[in-house]
Structures are given as structure tokens and as C-alpha cells.
């Protein structure tokens, strides 16, 4: 297998089986063999005498060749006791206390199994409404979202995967204004993405500056009016401020509802790309488009024959997943198998364009998007019809919109999902997003730097004799090639990154893929920090005009100061100056820090310690526990107190003296440990950083004594595509990327949506 070092790290941290001490029990090849064997065996359910060995080999080959990868739960759980293989679920939230808390319980079971959940809170009566059964008043949708959020937080503390939720409220719900503002503070309801469910009538009213009716979901009667344009402006303001809320075009989701007799689609999974009926689930997979570019005498071209064959095997694979899946609830098992929805998408789109020499923001790129996605959906339906002829169509076929046509095994075929972690494994760009950054400089603990370069860029620069480590570090620093005059113009025009592309071209690309996608397209429209609210509003209007099913935007730096889901609700320029008590107080946290992260083995797994510093010295410490557990709350408390002490001027030696040597039974009873506890691990990393800084200062002193110029200490540099003060990854401290309707880390594979 041709896995990058980063892909191997992510596999080891997140996917490969481990024993109770965290030691690996399988290699990457073993994982893919386990998955291929389990999924191929589903053929025996409808044809017991089938030899599944050839199919297993095809499944194994396309995964190990990094041509196709299924969603993370399938890679993690296939062939293992948990056996839950789906990523996407939607649960109903009915308007009674019993039903609300039943949904909370069901969501907890799904999160425990590794899935993400979507909810519409539109059926809940508005805050202040009378409740006849108790004589009290309703607390409203936002209040109950906080209950779901707390339940998710509790499951996260004890699970191996974090819970993720999508919360949707119809724009005509009487509590819509409170909902739009419910994530104004970044620390609030932080286990949810939120989207406003808008209708065509609302968008038309907003376009004309007209009022629209609010509807009480309990009585179904009008409950007042709002100015549609002002409400849309409020949605835009929230998205401009911190990316929340997004919008979902509900009428378009239901226009493509395959079985409308089963009810309305009112919610999606946490990233917005998989609309589902209540209790439906869906399993996803992605084809790596870089693997279907063929070299010919006339130049590189798309190999549509290979793409078609890959699609057929991928659809067969995803259909089999439905049958071997161990669903978290019997109701989900039944409803899912009534429609047998699958979601086949793509990754590596931006890299494919680079290989073909087509700029991302061009009309040629948009036309190719339609061709490629059209091929995928057409070939996928052909395979679904073949499977239906062998195994039967999905049970609700006769009451579906396809009744009377050739039977289909699956109600939907195609979805474009975010592929943050999967694209790291495949070594390609994420989903249908442009490349976020072409060069990353990763720092190893011994203060050496590892430069990671987009493979297509590296190949082009090497071929033309332009590659150098110095140039790569400059690209990493500047974040873009567009202003590097030493590079030829054709390279600068081709190798554009997310922020070189206009928001309008982001949306046009999303719309091009949407035209041939059954479900929806998960994509983030990236704005520069200086984008205006009107810029955001224009993208929303364009998305509506071009037929998109939803919009997610992110303005660079709009969540600065947020660390580990805590922080100011406002950008730094709007934050009030804090009052400080008399006596010893810490200096403010600097706007920009540099730092390193070291993994320390502790008795119950791994502890990741991040130590950051600025020109005044070490100023803060963060910790994150690996998925084997640990004492996350105590480690976080230690790190916070250490950070306060450091910024208050307390001696580093004194802090280290207090922490070093603290002993934890789970650590000291295991041989070969480099530390005796979590506090001891923190102290050891602080000492390494302090010693390095001291050595560098001494070297600078010698240089200056000999007439040289003092140089700043080398520091871990985040790619400049991440703004100053942007959110760090909660697991490794590297900058997060907002793409594919989600948030992910290219360094460690963290994803908010999984």
C-alpha cells in the first residue's frame, strides 16, 4: 500500500484494532481485509452458494489501491463486535416530554455506536405556549436543544468517537429568531451544527421585501408575521459572525423525496448533505478521482471506463453494507431497509483538476464536474438495477417516484459528503473542495521541521526544476502561490487555494455537482476575513437561484479566540476589555502563539500535550486524551492552572517542581513509561520547550557577540491559510480547516462531524 506517513498515523490513532493497553493488533492491510471479507459476505444472504472470494478481492483491491473508501464507521467496525457501519441518522422530535427524551436516549445510543444524528425541532411548540396536561408553559425548541447537547457531551466523555448533531428549525416557526441567535456564543450548544429550514415562499418574500406568516406547529394556525428580508439578514449576520446558522432549502429536499407517501424530509445528517426521513440511516463512500486520471499521448484525461467500473463495485459494496450492518435500534433497521439509501460521492476533485491542468474556478471545471458526477450517478443506477434484478428492489419501490420504471435496489445512489479523514488516508484533496493549503510545515518534538507538500504540486515543480525546501516553506508561510512572482504565471493560475477562489465560484461548483447528485452536496464557501455581510447575502441568493439544497459558509478568522469549544462570543475587535482584580493577575493570552505537541504514553492510553509560547516565553498548555480514556477533566484543569501561572510570571522551574514526580497507579505499574502521571507528562514537555528556548537564546547571544544578527526562535508555523487566532484542533493543536460543511484537521484526522 502506498500510504503517506500522515495516513499511517491517522490509521494507528483512529482505525486499527488495539488491545486493552493500546497496543496495535492489526496492520492497515489487515483492516482492509477485515472490511472486504465482512462486506463481501453479504452476498451469501441472497445467494448462499456464491463464491465470495473474487468479490472480496475486488473490494480489498479498490480500498488498498486507495480508489474507494467507505465512511469511517465501516472501516472501524466491520468485522468487529460493535458492527455499526452507518454514519448518518435522522431522528424525529415529537411535541411531548416523553417523545423528546426518547429521542435523547436514541441519539445517545447512535452516538455510542459511532454515528451522527440530525433533528428537526420544528414540531415543538414555541416557548411560552400553554401545556394543558401540566398547566405550565413550554420551554421551546432552543431550550430542548441544550438538553440534547448536554446528553451528547456526556456520551463524548465515555466514548471513543465524539457525537455530532444537526439541528434544524423551519423559518416559519415562531421561535426562529431565538434559534438563529442560539449559537451567537461559540461556547453554546457546541455539539450541534444548526441550519434554518427555508422555503421557496420565504426566499421569494425576502427577495421582494414582503412579510411572511409564522405558523404555530401545535395549532397549525398563523402566529404572527415577520419581515422576510430582515430575517434573512439576521441569518446572514449570524453566518458572517461565526458560520452559524447555515440554511437548508426544505422544498428542494422534498422535491427529490423518493417516497413522499412516507412523510416529509425535515432534517439531514450533521453536515447537510444527506436528507433522510425519520429513523432512516445511510452509509456513505467516496471514490478517489485522482485514480481515474489516465496519461495519454495527448495528455492526461478522465478514464470514464475505469470510473464506471469503480462505481459499480462501490455501489455493490454500499448495498451490502446495509445487510451486514448492526443498527443501534430495531426501528432504524426496518426503516432503512425500506428504501436502502446509499450515498456514493467523491474526493480528490481539486487534485484531479490540477492533474488535468484545469483551474478550479473556471467554467471548464464546472462543466467537467457535471460530466463526472453524471457518469457516477448514471453508472450507479445501472448497478442498482442489476442488483434489483438479482435481489429485488427496495421494498417501497412501488410507491416511490420511480414506480413503473426499471426496478432499483436503492432509493438514492449519490451524495457528496465531507471526506476530511478519508482524504488523509487516500492522500488526496477533500471532497469537492479546492485545496485548502498546498504546503504544511509540521514540527517534530526535536524541533526539526517536516515539510508536507501537495503531491501534484511537488510533481509539477520537480518536473520543471523549481522545487526547493526554501520555496515550500515560503508557500507554507504565505498560504498561497498567487503572490510568489518567482513562479511561472501558469503555475500560479492553476494552483489556487480555497481563498484564491471567489465565493461565487465556490457556489457555482457546488451547483454543478448538485445537478447530478441524488441527495445533497456538502461544501463550505470560504470567505476572506474582510468579506462583508452583503458578500454572504449574495452567495445565499446565488445558491437559491442555482438550485443548491443548502449553504454553509465560513469567514476566515470569524471564530478566533475559541479554544476547545470555549471562548469569547465576539471577534477580538468587539470583545470588551476584562476587568482585572487587584494583585497578581495573568497577562492576556497573546493573539498569536507558536507551539509543539508531544504524545506521551500514560497508563490508560495516550496524552497529547501542547505547549505554546510567544516572544515573552511559554504562555499556555493544552491537553487532550487519546481514545483509550484517561482523566480528561483533571488534565484540562491542570493545564488551565499551569497556563494561568505561566502568564502570571510564576517561575517555570517552580511549576515543573510541583508537577514532576506525581505518581498515578495506572501509569507506574506499567513498565517502559517515560512519565509517572499526566501532571508529570505535562512537566516534562514544558521542560523540553523551556530548555530549547534557553539554548536558542544562548546561541543568539554568541551570534551577536560576533557581530551577527539575532534570529527569532524557530517556531511551529501554522499554514497561513489558517488565520491568526483561528481555532486550533482540540486533539493536536494544529489549525482546523473549514471545508465540506464540516471542520477537520489535516494533521491528526480530527473531524467535528465524526
N, C-alpha and C positions, 0 to 999 in steps of 0.2 A: 504493500500500500504506500501511496505517495502522500503521507500526512506531514504537515508542517509541524515544527516544534510547538507552536501555539495550539494547534489542533490536538496534539498528543496530551498537552497539559489539560485542556478542557475535557477530553475524554477521561483522563485519570481522575479529575476532580468531580465530574458530574455523571458519568455514564457507566464506567466499568464496575463490575461487581467487586465488593470488598468484604473482608471478614470483619468480625466484631472489633478488631484492633486497627481497622483502617488499611490493612494490607491488601493489595490488589489480588484478585482471584482469577482475572481473565485479561487477555490481551485484546487490542482492538479487533483483530481477526476473529477472536472467539466471540466477541459481542455480535459482529455482523453474521457469523454463522448461527449463533443462537436465534437471532431475529429471523433470518432467512428460513431456518428449519421450522420455527413456530408458525410463521405466516403461510408457508407453502403447504403445511399440513392441513390447512382449512379445506383444500380441495377434496380431502378424504370424506368430508361431511356430506358431499353430494355425489361423490363417485368413489366408494370405498376401495375399489380395486386399482385405483390410479397409482402409477409410479410417480411420486412427487419429487424424486431426486433431480431430474432435469430442471424443474421449475425452481427448486431450492437453489440450484447452482446459478440460475439466471438472476434470481433475487440477490444472492450473495455477491455475484459479479458486479451488478449495477450499483450496489452500495459500496463495495470495496474500491471500485473504479471511480467513486465519488460522482457518479452520473445522476443518482437519485437518492434522496434520504427522506424517510418518514419523519413525522413530528416527534419531539423529544420523548413523550411518554412511551411511544412504541419502542424506541431504541433502549430506553431504560428498563421497561417492564416486560417485554415479550419474552416468554420462556422462563419467567420468574414467578414466584408465588403471588405477587400483587396482581399482575396480569391486566392492569387497566391501561389501555392503549390510546385513548382519545384525548385531544387537547381542548376541545370546545364543547361547552354545555350551556343551555339556557333553561332557567327555572322560572315558573310563574310565581308572582307575589300577589295573592288574593287579599281582599279587604276584610280580614278578620284576624284577631290576635293569634288564634290557633294556626291559621294558614301561614301567617308571617313567620312564626317561629318554627313551623315545619320546614319552610324554605331555608331558614337559617341552619337548621340541622342538616338538611340535604346538601346545602352548599359546603358545610364543613366536611361531610363525607367525600364530596367531589374533590375538595382541596387536598384532603388527606391522601387521595389516590393520585394526585398529580395533575388534575385538570383545572381549567379556569372557567368561571361562570359569568353569564350575562343575565341581567334582570331588567324588566321594565317595572318601575314603581308607579305607573300611570293609573293603576286600578285603585290605589289607596286614596281615600277621601282626604281633602285638604286639611291643613292644620286649623283647629278651632271648630271643626264640624261637630255637631252633636252625635253622640254614640248612645242610641236608645237603650241598648242592653245594660249599660252601666250608669247611665245618667251623666257621664263625663263628656270630655271633648277629645277629638282625635289629635294626635301629635303631628301628623303629616308625613309625607314621604322622606324628607330630609332627615327627620329625627330617626326613622327606622333604618335609613342608610347607615347611620352611625352605629346602630346595633349590629348590622351585617359586618361593618368594618371592624368592630371590636372582636367579633367571632373569628374573622379571618386572621386577625393579629394573633389570637390565641392558638389557632392551628399552626401558624407560621412558626411559633416558638417551639413546637414539638415535632414538626415535620421535617422532611428532607427537601421539600420544594415549597416555595412561597406561594400563597394564594393570590389570585388576580381576579378582579371583578370589573364588569362593565355595568354602570348604572345609567338607565335611560328614562327620561320623563318627556311626555308629549308636550309640545309647545302650547297646547290649549288647556293644560292642567292649571287650576287656579294658583298653585304654589310654584309656578315656573320661575318667577323672579328670585325666590329663595334658592331654588335649585341651581340656577345659573351662577349664583354667588357662593355656593356651598363649599367650593374649593378655592375661594379667594385667598385663604391662608394655606400655604403649601403643606402645612403640617396636619391639616384637617382631612378626614376621610381618605387617608393616603393609600389605602388598598384598593381604590377604585379609579378607573378612568370613567369620565362622565361625558355623555353626549345628549344634546337636545334632539328629540324626535320631531322634525319639522315636516309639514305637509306642503303639497303644491299650493293649496289655497293660502297658506300663511306666506309663502315666498312671493306669491303674486300680490298679496296685500302689502307686503313690505316694499315690493318694487313700486307700487302705486301710492304708498304713504297712507294706507287705509287702516281702520281698526279691524280687529277680529275678535270673535267670541271665545271666552273661556268656558269650558264645559265641566260641570261637577261630575266626576266619574261614578259617584254613588247614585245621584238622581238622574244623570244624563241630561240635565237641563242647563241652559246658559247661566253662568255665574259671574257675569261682568264682561268687560271688554278692555283690551289693551291696544295701544298703537303698535302695529306690526313692525314698522320701521324702527321704532325706539327699542323694541325687544331684540330685534336683530342686531342693533348697535350695541346693546348690552352683552349679547353673546360674543360679538366681535371683540368688545373691550376685554372680556374675560380671557378669550383665546390669545389676544395680544399680550395681556399681562403675564400669563403663565402657561398657556397652551390648553387651558380647560375653561369651558367645555368644547368638545367637538360638536359636529352636527351629523345627524343621520336623516336621510330622506325616506321617511316611512312609506310613502305611497309607492316609491320605486322598489322598495324591498317587497312589497305585496304585489306589485305588478308582475314580479317574477316568482311569486309563491306557487310552487308546483302543485300543491294540493290545497287550494283555497277553502275547500269544504271543511278542512280540519281546523280552521281558525286563522286569525291574522298573525303575521310575523310582527312582533313588537320589540324584539331585542336581538342583540348579536353577542358574539363572544367578546372577551376583553379588548381586542384590537379592532373591532369594527368590520372585520372582513367576512364573518360567517353568520349570516342571518339564519335563525333557527326558530322553529315552533317550540312552545313549552315542552320540556322534557326530551327534546331532541339533543343528540350529540353528533359530532362529526370528527373524523380523523383526517389529517392533512398530510401532504407530502410535497416535495419540491424537486423539480428537475434542474440540474446544473447546466445552464445554457452554454457555458464555456466548453462543455464536452461535445457539443454538436456543431462546432465550427470546423469546417474541413479546409485544408490547404489544397488549392488547385493551381494550375499554371497561370490562370488569370488572376489569382489572388484568393484570399480567404472568402468562403461562402458558408451559408447555413446549410447543413446537411439535413434536409427535411425527411429523408428516408430514415436516417438514424433517429431523429426526433420522434417520428411516428412510432417506430418500434419501441422506443423507450416509454412513450406514453402508454402503449398497450400493456406493457409489463407493469408499469406503475399503477394503472387502473386495476389490473388483476390483483396486485399486491394490496391496494387500499380496500378493495371489496372483500378480500379475505380477512383483513383486519376486523371488519365488522363481526365476523362469525367467531373468531377466536378471542375477541375482547371479553374481559370480565368487568362488566359495568358496575358502577357503585350502587345503583338502585335498579330493582326489577322494572320499575316504570320506565326508566330510561332505556333499558334493554329492549322492551317491547316497542316503544315509540320510535326509537332509532331504526329498528329493523323494518318498520312500516314504510319508510322512504329510502333507507340505505344511502343517505347522502355521503358523498366523499368530496374532498377539496384538493385537487391537484393543481399546484402552482409552479412557480419558477424562482430561481435565484441565479446570480451571476449575470443579470441582464446588462448592467453597466460594463462589466468586463467583456461581454460579447460584443457590445458596440465598439469598444476600444480595439478589439481584435479585428473587427471589420473596417476600422477607420472611419466610423460614423460618430460625429459629435452628439452627445446625449440630448441637447436642447434643440436639435434640428428637426425639420419636417420629415426627413428621411428616417430618423429614429422612430418617430411616431407611426409612420407608415409600416415600418418593419415590426413594431410592437403588435399592430393589428394582424399582420400576416402570421407571426409566430404564435400568438395566442389563439388565432383562428384555427391554425393547424392542431394545436394541443386539444382544444375543445372538440373539434370535429373527430380527431382520431380517438379521443377518449370516449365519445358517444358511440363510435363504431365498436370499440371493445366492450362497452357496456351492453350493447345489443347482442354481441356474440355471447357474453356471459348469461344474458337473459334467456337466450335460446337453449343454453345448456342447463341453467339452474332455475330459471323462472324470473319474471320481472319483480320489481319491488311490489309488495302486497297492495299498495294503494294506487297502482298504476291506472286501473280502470276509472278511478275518479280524479285522475290528475289531468293537467292541461295537455298531456301527451296521449290521452286515450284516443284510440283509432289509428295511431301511428305504430311503427315497429316497436315492440316492447323494449324497455330499458331496464337494466338491473339496478340502476342508481338514479335517484331523482335529480341530483345535481352532480356535476363532474368537476368543475373548475373553481378554484378560489386562489387569490394571491395573498398569501399571509406573510408577516414579517419572518425573516429567517436569520435573526441575529446570531444565535448559537450554531445553527446548522451551517450557515455560510462560513463560519470559522472552521468547522470540521472539513468543509469542502474546499476551503482555500479560495473563496470567490467573494464577489460583492454581494450585498444583502438584497434579497427580493428583487424588486424593480426599481430600487433607489439608485441615484447616482453614487459614485464613490464618495464617501464622507471625507476621507483623508488618504492620500497616496503613500505617505511615509509615516511610520510611527517610530519613535526612539524609546525603547524600553530599557530601564535601568536594572541591572543585576545588583545584588546586595554588595558585591565587592567593588561597587562604583564603576564598573565597566558598562559601556553602552552597547545595546544590540539594536541595530537598525533593521526594521522590517519594512520592506518595500512591496507595493503592489506588483505582482509578478508580470503583468502586461507592460507596465511602465519600465520595469527593470529590463525586460527583454528588448524593448524598443531602444532604450538608452544604450544598452550594451552593444546592440547591433550597429548603432551609429557612432560608437566610440565616445559617448557623452557621460557614461556612468562614473560616479566617484562618491566616496563616502561623504566628503565635504558637501557636495551638491545635495545629497539625500538629507543631510542634517539641516541644510538651509530650507529645503522643501518642507521638512517637518516643522521647522520654526515658523515659516510663513503660512503654512497650511494650504497653499495653493501654488500652482505653477504659473498662474496668469501674469504675475509681475516679475518673473525671472527672465530678464531680457537676454541672458546668455543662451537660453534655449531657443531653438528654431520656432517660428510662429506656428507652423503646422502642429507641432507637439503641444504648444500652449493652448491652441484652439481645440485640440482633441481631448486632452487630459484635463477636463474640467471637473471640479468637485461640487458638492451639494450647494455651496454658497455662491458658486460662479453662475449658477443656472437661475433664471428668473422664476419667481413664484408661478407666473402664468404658464411657463413651460413645464413646471412640475405638474400642474393640474392637467395640462394637455396630454402629458404622458399617462397620467392616471386614467383619464377618459379613454385614451386609445386602448389600453388594456381592458377597461371595463366593458367595451363594446363586444368583446368575445369571451367574457367571464360569466359563468352562471351565477355565482354568488357575488362577492364584492372584492374590491382591491384595497389592501391595506397599504397606505403610503403616507408619509409625512411631508408636508410642504414646508421647507426650511426658509425662514426669513432672516435677513441680517438684523443686527441689533437696532439699527436706526430706522427700520421699517415703521411706517405709520399705521394707525388703525384703519385708515382708508385703504391701504395696501391689502390688509387682511380682508376687509369687506369685499374688495374687488375679486379676490380669489374665491370667496364664498359664492358670489354671484356667478362667476365663471363656472364653478363646479356644478351649480344648478343648471346653467344653460347647456353645459356639455354632457349632461346625463350621468354624472357621478352619483354613487349611492351614499357617500359620506365624505367628510373632510376632517382631517387632523392637521393642525399647523403647529409649528414651534418657532418662536422668535429667539434668535441667539441671545443667550445671557438673561432670558426672562425669568429664570429660576435661580439666579445667583444667590449665594449665601446659604442655600439649602444643603444640609449635610445629614445623611442618614434619616431623611424624612422629618427633619426639624429645621426651624429657621424662621427668618422674617417673612411675613406675608407680602412685603413690598420689595421692589428692587432697591438696591442700596441707595440710589439717589433720593428715594422717597422715605427711607426709614428714619424714624425720629431718633434724635440723639439720646442715648440711655442716660438716666440719672445714676450717679455713682455714689455709694455711701462713703463716709469718712474712713480714713485708714487705708490699709493695704488693699489695693484692687488690681485686677489684671488689666494689662493694656488691651485695647481692642484687637480682635482677630484681624490679621492683615488681609487685604483684598486678594493678594496673590501669594501663594506659598509653593515651595518645591518639596519633594519628599521621596521616600522609598518605602516599599512594603516588603516585609520578610515573612515567610511562612515558618512557624515554629511548631514542632510536634509536641503536643501535650497528651496527657493520659487519656483523654476522651476524643482525640482526633487532631485537628489542626487549628492553630490560632494564627490569624493573619494580622500582623502589627504594622500599622502605617505611622511613620514619624515624619512630620512636616516641619520645615524651617523657613525663615526669611532672612533678611540681612542683619537682623538683631539676634539670630540664633534659633534654637529649637523652640517651637511655639505651640505645638499641639500633637496629640496622639489619638489614633482611632484603632479600634479592634473589631474583628469580625471572626466568628467561629465557623469552622467548616461544618459540613452537613452531618458529621458524626455527633455533634452536640457541643457539650461544654457548659460553661456558666456565662452566657452572653450578657445578662444584666449586670453581674458583678464585674466582668471585664470592661464593659462600657462605662460603669461607674468609676472604676479605677482610672480608665483613660481620660474621662472628663475631669476628674480631680487633678490628675497629673497635668493636663493642659492648662487648667486654671493656675496651678502652682508655677508652671513654666512662664506663663505670661505675667505673673506677679513678681518675678525676679527671684524666686526661690532657687537656690543652688542646685544645679543638675546633679552634683555629687551627693547632695543631701537626699534628693528624690530617689536616686538609684540605691543609696544605702538603705532607705526604708523599704524598698521593694525587693532587692536582691535577697535570695535565700529563703523567701517564704515558701513553705512546702505544702503540696497538695497530695493527699494519699493516692489519687488515681494516677498521678504522674510519677511519684518517686518509687512506686512499686514496679514500674516497668523499666527494664534495662535499656541503655543506649539513648536516653533522653538528654538533650542539650540544656534543659531548664528544669526547674523543680516545681513550677506552677505558672499560672497565667501572669500574675504580677512579676515573677522572676523573668519570664519571657519578655515582658514589656521593658523591664530594666535593661536587659541585655541588648535589645535593639536600640534603645536610647543611647547606651554606652558606645555602640558601634558608630552611630551617626556623630555623636559628640567627638569621639576620637578622630574620625575622618576630618571633621571641620577643624579640629585643632591642628592636625598635620598639615592641612592645606594653608592655614594661617601662617604656620612656621615656614612653609615653602615660599609663600608670598613675601615674608619678611626678608628671607635670603635673597630673593629676586630683587627687591627694592634696594637692599644694601649694595647690590652690584649694579645699580643704575637701571634696572628693568622697570616694567610697568606692572602694577598689581593686577591680577586677574580675578574675577569673581569665582567663587567655588562652583565647580561643575554641579549641576542640579538636574534631577529628573525633569525633563521638559515635556509637558503635555502637548499633543498636536495642537497647533493654533486654530484648527477648526473648532476646538472647544474654547469658548470664551473665557476670559479671566473671571474667576469666581464661579464658574459653572459647577453643576452638581457632580461630585466625584462618585465613582462606583462604590456602593456600600460594602462590597466584598474585597476590593483590591485597591481602591483609591484612585484608579485611572479615570480619565474623563469619560463621561457617558455620551452616547450618540443617540439623538432623537431621529428615528427613521422607521419606516414601515408601520407607522401608527403605534410604535412602542418605544421603549428605552432599553438600550443594550450596551454592553461593554465589550469591545473588541479584544481587550487584554485577557479577561478571565472567563468570558462566556456568560456573565450575569445577564439576565433579561428580566425586566419588570413583569412581563406577561407570561412567565412560566416558573 
